[in-house]
Amino acid sequence: MASRAIRHKKPPELKLSHDDKMHLSGLLQSYLLEELDQELGRFEVEFLVDHLAKYMGPLFYNMGVLDARALLEKQMDDLSDAFYGLERPIDKRS
């Protein structure tokens, strides 16, 4: 039987909803003004959010995937232990 390489699907492109983008833009705009005394308009801040999402989004996405994998591995270990607990002793006497 020939072995097949596992084909990984390309992860979906990270897209922010309009509401999330507006929310993040408002937070970033407030931060820039209050902390850095920089006033940017809505248009400029939205471009900055897009830029940050493009380059930082995959990092945060990958961190989430690693966290999910660790959680699943722990649950699989727990399940495996539970199955061992269900085993019954075998009487090997003749």
N, C-alpha and C positions, 0 to 999 in steps of 0.2 A: 504494500500500500504506500503510495507516494505521500510524503508529508507536504502540507500546504503551509505557506507562510501566513501568519496572522495579518490581516489587512486592517489597519486602524483607520477609522473614519476621521476625516479632518474635523476638529472641533468647530462648533458653530461660531460664526463671527460674533464678537461681543458688541451688542447694540444696547444702548440705553433707551428706555422709553422717554417720550417727550416730557412727561411729568418728572421722572428721575433727573433728566438732564437740566430741567428748569430749577429743580430743587438744589442740585449740586452747583449749578451756576450761581444761584443766590448765596449759597454758603461760601463759595470761593470769592465772590465779589465782596461780601462782608468781611471775610478774612483779610483780603488784600487791602481794603480800606482801613480797617481797624488796627491790624498788626504791622502793615508795611507802608501805610499812608499812600497807597497807590489806588487811584480811582480808574477803573476800567469800565467801559460800557458793556451792555448786555451782549452785544455782538462779539466783542473781543473775548469776553469771559467764556462764551459758548465755544469759541474756537479753542481756547485753552483747555476746557473740559474735554473736548474731542481729542485733543493732542494727548492729554494725560491718560484718557481711557485707552487710546491706541497703544501707548507704550507701557503703561502701568497695569492696564486691565489683564493682560495675559499672566503677569506675575501673580496677581491676586487670584485669578482663576486657577492657576496651577497650585497655589497654596490650598485652595478649597478642595481641589481634586486629591491632594495628598492627605488632607484631613479626613475626607470621606473614605479614602482607601484604608487609612489607619483604623477608623471606626469599624469598617467592614471586616478587616482582618481580625480585630478583637472579637467581634461578634461570631465570626467563623470559628475562632479558637474556643470560645465559650460553647458553641454548638457541638464542636467535636468532643469537648470534655463531657458534655451532657450525653452524647451517644455512648461514650465509654462507660458512663455510669449506668446505662441501660443493659449492658452486657450481663449475661448470666454465666456463672461458673460452669465449666464442663466437667462432669465426672469422668475421669479417665480410668477408673477401675474396670477391669474386665468382668 
